[in-house]
């Protein structure tokens, strides 16, 4: 004995504080086990955010310019500046129809596309954290289809006359029930694997698609099929100013709550046992995040239909750029998600203009191959065993 006394073991509270106070990017702050294939591109965080904001701005201006009627870039920027400042700061030397096209049609459309993309990106990243699976996402797990089915049920039984709140509520309920069922099925036997989670999501999507088809076929309304097509393919062609407040408020509140809980999302990525040992009530926290993401997805599906794969693709790209720490990744995923959907919408309405493609088709064409690549990468990282 040298007379020195051993240091007492740290308590769970001290361990939790150590993790929460650790520097971004450190192993304690960002457990990477479920996302072992991700890596950081090496860009400074500030520079990455500036680049993402710049891309969003460029795509937003392009969204004001391009469409069935081409608006010159100087005119589009001038109209936007006058609209933002609330007056004729720049003298209007262009045709008055440009003001109508941009202010009444294209600005709401660009804003709605950005809000939906940011919401789906942030929700996808949160879902991947709470289920500890990089293959998860609102469309892969059938959550978006669940929200759409909830909305279709309301339309099928004529309850839409009770107001938009009924539509949002039914979409939220459909998303939440779907997420709970998929998670419950995937955890059967006490162990949830990526393959089991994906298969549960695919099975649930198939059931929901069949249910939606049954509702359409048995409906006395001959116009229901055309309206359901919107929910299943998705798009922003119906964007109006009156549609913007609720999804925008939902995004601000939802993203704010996610940022408040970002450190706990980091803990959850380390595994349930580790997070519990560090003082996190895992079940309660996971349930709260389920409700939050389901509410957000329900709102965006109610205004845009099913826009698939955004919540799967964008989080992976963001983790590559800025790392897996949710304190940094969530703001970045909102910016990139907005850029992704604005770009997809821009492509959808210009590639074969004047015909406008559903945005969900564009995101599926991009997301399908990306998802296959993720499956193959996951199989290789597990030695060929999914």
Secondary structure, 3 states (H helix, E strand, C coil): CCCCCCCCCCCHHHHHHHHHHCCCCCCCCCCCHHHCCCCCCCCCHHHHHHHHHHHHHHHHHHHHHCCCCCCCHHHHHHHHHHHHHCCCCCCCCCCHHHHHHHHHHHHHHHHHHHHHHHHHHHHHHHHHHHCCCCCCCCCCCCHHHHHHHHHHHHHHCCHHHHCHHHHHHHHHHHHHHHHHHHHHHHCHHHCCCHHHHHHHHHHHHHHHHHHHHHHHHCCCCCCHHHHHHHHHHCCCCCCCHHHHHHHHHHHHHHHHHHHHCHHHHHHHCCCHHHHHHCCCCHHHHHHHHHHHHHHHHHHHHHHHCCCCCHHHHHHHHHHHHHCCCHHHHHHHHHHHHHHHHHHHHHHHCCCCCCCCCCHHHHHHHHHHHHHHHHHHHHHHHCCCCC
